[in-house]
Amino acid sequence: MSIALNTSQTNSHHMEKQIAATKAEIKMLTQENASTEKKLYVALGLVTAFGVLKLIGKI
């Protein structure tokens, strides 16, 4: 009984560590995604500004 309980506790502890690692990875990927999204918006803004300037004949 004691061995089974101990194994169960070890498995539970391992699962908790794995869940924490997965949460950390999700957080990191979310931050990377937000950073990439900001870069895309900046690029879109620059392309739009260039297009408007070209349209009105300033370039």
Biopython code that builds the backbone (N, CA, C, O; Angstrom):
import numpy as np
from Bio.PDB.StructureBuilder import StructureBuilder

atoms = [
    (1, "MET", "N", (0.845, -1.200, 0.000)),
    (1, "MET", "CA", (0.000, 0.000, 0.000)),
    (1, "MET", "C", (0.877, 1.246, 0.000)),
    (1, "MET", "O", (0.634, 2.181, -0.762)),
    (2, "SER", "N", (1.881, 1.256, 0.842)),
    (2, "SER", "CA", (2.763, 2.406, 0.957)),
    (2, "SER", "C", (3.501, 2.658, -0.358)),
    (2, "SER", "O", (3.681, 3.809, -0.758)),
    (3, "ILE", "N", (3.927, 1.595, -1.027)),
    (3, "ILE", "CA", (4.647, 1.735, -2.299)),
    (3, "ILE", "C", (3.715, 2.319, -3.356)),
    (3, "ILE", "O", (4.123, 3.201, -4.112)),
    (4, "ALA", "N", (2.480, 1.850, -3.424)),
    (4, "ALA", "CA", (1.516, 2.343, -4.397)),
    (4, "ALA", "C", (1.211, 3.818, -4.150)),
    (4, "ALA", "O", (1.131, 4.604, -5.094)),
    (5, "LEU", "N", (1.043, 4.189, -2.903)),
    (5, "LEU", "CA", (0.765, 5.576, -2.554)),
    (5, "LEU", "C", (1.951, 6.464, -2.903)),
    (5, "LEU", "O", (1.778, 7.561, -3.434)),
    (6, "ASN", "N", (3.139, 5.995, -2.608)),
    (6, "ASN", "CA", (4.350, 6.746, -2.910)),
    (6, "ASN", "C", (4.499, 6.949, -4.419)),
    (6, "ASN", "O", (4.856, 8.041, -4.861)),
    (7, "THR", "N", (4.229, 5.912, -5.209)),
    (7, "THR", "CA", (4.295, 6.005, -6.663)),
    (7, "THR", "C", (3.271, 7.010, -7.176)),
    (7, "THR", "O", (3.558, 7.796, -8.079)),
    (8, "SER", "N", (2.085, 6.979, -6.598)),
    (8, "SER", "CA", (1.030, 7.910, -6.986)),
    (8, "SER", "C", (1.453, 9.347, -6.703)),
    (8, "SER", "O", (1.232, 10.236, -7.524)),
    (9, "GLN", "N", (2.065, 9.575, -5.535)),
    (9, "GLN", "CA", (2.527, 10.923, -5.186)),
    (9, "GLN", "C", (3.627, 11.376, -6.139)),
    (9, "GLN", "O", (3.662, 12.537, -6.546)),
    (10, "THR", "N", (4.526, 10.459, -6.494)),
    (10, "THR", "CA", (5.614, 10.793, -7.411)),
    (10, "THR", "C", (5.050, 11.156, -8.777)),
    (10, "THR", "O", (5.470, 12.142, -9.382)),
    (11, "ASN", "N", (4.097, 10.360, -9.266)),
    (11, "ASN", "CA", (3.465, 10.645, -10.557)),
    (11, "ASN", "C", (2.745, 11.988, -10.523)),
    (11, "ASN", "O", (2.810, 12.759, -11.480)),
    (12, "SER", "N", (2.062, 12.264, -9.422)),
    (12, "SER", "CA", (1.345, 13.521, -9.265)),
    (12, "SER", "C", (2.316, 14.700, -9.283)),
    (12, "SER", "O", (2.063, 15.717, -9.928)),
    (13, "HIS", "N", (3.424, 14.550, -8.569)),
    (13, "HIS", "CA", (4.433, 15.614, -8.524)),
    (13, "HIS", "C", (5.029, 15.836, -9.918)),
    (13, "HIS", "O", (5.241, 16.975, -10.333)),
    (14, "HIS", "N", (5.293, 14.751, -10.627)),
    (14, "HIS", "CA", (5.834, 14.847, -11.990)),
    (14, "HIS", "C", (4.844, 15.573, -12.909)),
    (14, "HIS", "O", (5.238, 16.419, -13.712)),
    (15, "MET", "N", (3.561, 15.236, -12.782)),
    (15, "MET", "CA", (2.531, 15.883, -13.605)),
    (15, "MET", "C", (2.449, 17.377, -13.290)),
    (15, "MET", "O", (2.299, 18.194, -14.199)),
    (16, "GLU", "N", (2.547, 17.738, -12.002)),
    (16, "GLU", "CA", (2.512, 19.150, -11.623)),
    (16, "GLU", "C", (3.680, 19.911, -12.250)),
    (16, "GLU", "O", (3.507, 21.028, -12.739)),
    (17, "LYS", "N", (4.866, 19.305, -12.236)),
    (17, "LYS", "CA", (6.041, 19.940, -12.831)),
    (17, "LYS", "C", (5.848, 20.095, -14.346)),
    (17, "LYS", "O", (6.210, 21.120, -14.925)),
    (18, "GLN", "N", (5.275, 19.069, -14.974)),
    (18, "GLN", "CA", (5.066, 19.111, -16.416)),
    (18, "GLN", "C", (4.027, 20.173, -16.772)),
    (18, "GLN", "O", (4.181, 20.883, -17.766)),
    (19, "ILE", "N", (2.982, 20.283, -15.974)),
    (19, "ILE", "CA", (1.956, 21.301, -16.206)),
    (19, "ILE", "C", (2.558, 22.697, -16.068)),
    (19, "ILE", "O", (2.269, 23.577, -16.880)),
    (20, "ALA", "N", (3.383, 22.905, -15.061)),
    (20, "ALA", "CA", (4.035, 24.202, -14.856)),
    (20, "ALA", "C", (4.934, 24.532, -16.048)),
    (20, "ALA", "O", (4.952, 25.674, -16.509)),
    (21, "ALA", "N", (5.672, 23.554, -16.545)),
    (21, "ALA", "CA", (6.557, 23.775, -17.698)),
    (21, "ALA", "C", (5.734, 24.110, -18.942)),
    (21, "ALA", "O", (6.118, 24.976, -19.727)),
    (22, "THR", "N", (4.621, 23.434, -19.117)),
    (22, "THR", "CA", (3.755, 23.692, -20.271)),
    (22, "THR", "C", (3.159, 25.090, -20.190)),
    (22, "THR", "O", (3.086, 25.791, -21.199)),
    (23, "LYS", "N", (2.732, 25.503, -18.999)),
    (23, "LYS", "CA", (2.200, 26.853, -18.821)),
    (23, "LYS", "C", (3.258, 27.900, -19.152)),
    (23, "LYS", "O", (2.958, 28.908, -19.793)),
    (24, "ALA", "N", (4.488, 27.666, -18.721)),
    (24, "ALA", "CA", (5.585, 28.597, -18.997)),
    (24, "ALA", "C", (5.837, 28.683, -20.500)),
    (24, "ALA", "O", (6.084, 29.763, -21.036)),
    (25, "GLU", "N", (5.772, 27.544, -21.168)),
    (25, "GLU", "CA", (5.997, 27.520, -22.612)),
    (25, "GLU", "C", (4.880, 28.255, -23.351)),
    (25, "GLU", "O", (5.140, 28.987, -24.307)),
    (26, "ILE", "N", (3.648, 28.061, -22.911)),
    (26, "ILE", "CA", (2.513, 28.758, -23.522)),
    (26, "ILE", "C", (2.675, 30.268, -23.344)),
    (26, "ILE", "O", (2.436, 31.034, -24.277)),
    (27, "LYS", "N", (3.079, 30.691, -22.154)),
    (27, "LYS", "CA", (3.275, 32.116, -21.882)),
    (27, "LYS", "C", (4.353, 32.690, -22.800)),
    (27, "LYS", "O", (4.191, 33.781, -23.347)),
    (28, "MET", "N", (5.466, 31.946, -22.969)),
    (28, "MET", "CA", (6.555, 32.398, -23.819)),
    (28, "MET", "C", (6.085, 32.519, -25.275)),
    (28, "MET", "O", (6.381, 33.507, -25.948)),
    (29, "LEU", "N", (5.356, 31.512, -25.752)),
    (29, "LEU", "CA", (4.874, 31.543, -27.136)),
    (29, "LEU", "C", (3.881, 32.679, -27.340)),
    (29, "LEU", "O", (3.869, 33.310, -28.397)),
    (30, "THR", "N", (3.057, 32.941, -26.349)),
    (30, "THR", "CA", (2.095, 34.037, -26.441)),
    (30, "THR", "C", (2.824, 35.377, -26.553)),
    (30, "THR", "O", (2.432, 36.236, -27.343)),
    (31, "GLN", "N", (3.890, 35.552, -25.756)),
    (31, "GLN", "CA", (4.669, 36.793, -25.811)),
    (31, "GLN", "C", (5.370, 36.932, -27.155)),
    (31, "GLN", "O", (5.421, 38.028, -27.713)),
    (32, "GLU", "N", (5.913, 35.831, -27.687)),
    (32, "GLU", "CA", (6.559, 35.867, -28.998)),
    (32, "GLU", "C", (5.548, 36.245, -30.066)),
    (32, "GLU", "O", (5.844, 37.035, -30.963)),
    (33, "ASN", "N", (4.356, 35.679, -29.966)),
    (33, "ASN", "CA", (3.304, 35.942, -30.937)),
    (33, "ASN", "C", (2.907, 37.413, -30.900)),
    (33, "ASN", "O", (2.711, 38.027, -31.949)),
    (34, "ALA", "N", (2.786, 37.985, -29.703)),
    (34, "ALA", "CA", (2.429, 39.400, -29.562)),
    (34, "ALA", "C", (3.514, 40.278, -30.181)),
    (34, "ALA", "O", (3.208, 41.271, -30.842)),
    (35, "SER", "N", (4.766, 39.919, -29.971)),
    (35, "SER", "CA", (5.881, 40.675, -30.531)),
    (35, "SER", "C", (5.847, 40.631, -32.057)),
    (35, "SER", "O", (6.047, 41.653, -32.714)),
    (36, "THR", "N", (5.598, 39.466, -32.611)),
    (36, "THR", "CA", (5.513, 39.309, -34.067)),
    (36, "THR", "C", (4.340, 40.112, -34.615)),
    (36, "THR", "O", (4.444, 40.741, -35.669)),
    (37, "GLU", "N", (3.227, 40.086, -33.894)),
    (37, "GLU", "CA", (2.040, 40.821, -34.331)),
    (37, "GLU", "C", (2.332, 42.322, -34.375)),
    (37, "GLU", "O", (1.924, 43.004, -35.315)),
    (38, "LYS", "N", (3.037, 42.839, -33.363)),
    (38, "LYS", "CA", (3.400, 44.262, -33.347)),
    (38, "LYS", "C", (4.268, 44.604, -34.549)),
    (38, "LYS", "O", (4.072, 45.638, -35.188)),
    (39, "LYS", "N", (5.236, 43.730, -34.857)),
    (39, "LYS", "CA", (6.114, 43.969, -36.005)),
    (39, "LYS", "C", (5.312, 43.996, -37.304)),
    (39, "LYS", "O", (5.584, 44.805, -38.191)),
    (40, "LEU", "N", (4.326, 43.113, -37.411)),
    (40, "LEU", "CA", (3.496, 43.090, -38.620)),
    (40, "LEU", "C", (2.693, 44.379, -38.754)),
    (40, "LEU", "O", (2.550, 44.904, -39.858)),
    (41, "TYR", "N", (2.165, 44.896, -37.643)),
    (41, "TYR", "CA", (1.412, 46.146, -37.688)),
    (41, "TYR", "C", (2.315, 47.325, -38.053)),
    (41, "TYR", "O", (1.901, 48.213, -38.798)),
    (42, "VAL", "N", (3.539, 47.340, -37.535)),
    (42, "VAL", "CA", (4.489, 48.396, -37.884)),
    (42, "VAL", "C", (4.795, 48.329, -39.374)),
    (42, "VAL", "O", (4.803, 49.355, -40.054)),
    (43, "ALA", "N", (5.043, 47.139, -39.880)),
    (43, "ALA", "CA", (5.333, 46.966, -41.310)),
    (43, "ALA", "C", (4.139, 47.399, -42.149)),
    (43, "ALA", "O", (4.305, 48.063, -43.172)),
    (44, "LEU", "N", (2.942, 47.027, -41.724)),
    (44, "LEU", "CA", (1.734, 47.416, -42.448)),
    (44, "LEU", "C", (1.583, 48.937, -42.461)),
    (44, "LEU", "O", (1.213, 49.522, -43.479)),
    (45, "GLY", "N", (1.870, 49.568, -41.331)),
    (45, "GLY", "CA", (1.797, 51.032, -41.253)),
    (45, "GLY", "C", (2.799, 51.696, -42.183)),
    (45, "GLY", "O", (2.476, 52.684, -42.844)),
    (46, "LEU", "N", (4.018, 51.158, -42.238)),
    (46, "LEU", "CA", (5.039, 51.730, -43.122)),
    (46, "LEU", "C", (4.646, 51.567, -44.592)),
    (46, "LEU", "O", (4.803, 52.494, -45.386)),
    (47, "VAL", "N", (4.144, 50.404, -44.946)),
    (47, "VAL", "CA", (3.715, 50.164, -46.330)),
    (47, "VAL", "C", (2.558, 51.089, -46.684)),
    (47, "VAL", "O", (2.517, 51.636, -47.786)),
    (48, "THR", "N", (1.628, 51.265, -45.770)),
    (48, "THR", "CA", (0.490, 52.153, -46.008)),
    (48, "THR", "C", (0.958, 53.592, -46.176)),
    (48, "THR", "O", (0.511, 54.287, -47.088)),
    (49, "ALA", "N", (1.855, 54.043, -45.304)),
    (49, "ALA", "CA", (2.382, 55.407, -45.397)),
    (49, "ALA", "C", (3.106, 55.609, -46.730)),
    (49, "ALA", "O", (2.921, 56.634, -47.387)),
    (50, "PHE", "N", (3.921, 54.647, -47.125)),
    (50, "PHE", "CA", (4.639, 54.725, -48.395)),
    (50, "PHE", "C", (3.641, 54.807, -49.562)),
    (50, "PHE", "O", (3.812, 55.599, -50.488)),
    (51, "GLY", "N", (2.600, 53.973, -49.494)),
    (51, "GLY", "CA", (1.578, 53.970, -50.554)),
    (51, "GLY", "C", (0.854, 55.300, -50.645)),
    (51, "GLY", "O", (0.607, 55.791, -51.746)),
    (52, "VAL", "N", (0.509, 55.892, -49.511)),
    (52, "VAL", "CA", (-0.190, 57.187, -49.502)),
    (52, "VAL", "C", (0.720, 58.271, -50.066)),
    (52, "VAL", "O", (0.280, 59.086, -50.877)),
    (53, "LEU", "N", (1.984, 58.291, -49.648)),
    (53, "LEU", "CA", (2.915, 59.298, -50.165)),
    (53, "LEU", "C", (3.118, 59.133, -51.666)),
    (53, "LEU", "O", (3.200, 60.122, -52.394)),
    (54, "LYS", "N", (3.197, 57.915, -52.123)),
    (54, "LYS", "CA", (3.365, 57.656, -53.554)),
    (54, "LYS", "C", (2.114, 58.110, -54.300)),
    (54, "LYS", "O", (2.207, 58.674, -55.391)),
    (55, "LEU", "N", (0.956, 57.867, -53.719)),
    (55, "LEU", "CA", (-0.322, 58.223, -54.345)),
    (55, "LEU", "C", (-0.455, 59.736, -54.516)),
    (55, "LEU", "O", (-0.944, 60.207, -55.542)),
    (56, "ILE", "N", (-0.018, 60.498, -53.507)),
    (56, "ILE", "CA", (-0.154, 61.959, -53.613)),
    (56, "ILE", "C", (1.053, 62.594, -54.318)),
    (56, "ILE", "O", (1.139, 63.814, -54.453)),
    (57, "GLY", "N", (1.972, 61.744, -54.760)),
    (57, "GLY", "CA", (3.069, 62.231, -55.581)),
    (57, "GLY", "C", (4.252, 62.815, -54.841)),
    (57, "GLY", "O", (5.030, 63.568, -55.426)),
    (58, "LYS", "N", (4.408, 62.489, -53.573)),
    (58, "LYS", "CA", (5.528, 63.029, -52.805)),
    (58, "LYS", "C", (6.788, 62.185, -52.972)),
    (58, "LYS", "O", (7.880, 62.614, -52.597)),
    (59, "ILE", "N", (6.640, 60.992, -53.531)),
    (59, "ILE", "CA", (7.815, 60.130, -53.712)),
    (59, "ILE", "C", (7.994, 59.890, -55.210)),
    (59, "ILE", "O", (8.921, 59.191, -55.617)),
]
sb = StructureBuilder()
sb.init_structure("model")
sb.init_model(0)
sb.init_chain("A")
sb.init_seg("    ")
for serial, (resi, resn, name, xyz) in enumerate(atoms, 1):
    if name == "N":
        sb.init_residue(resn, " ", resi, " ")
    sb.init_atom(name, np.array(xyz, "f"), 0.0, 1.0, " ", f" {name:<3s}", serial, name[0])
structure = sb.get_structure()
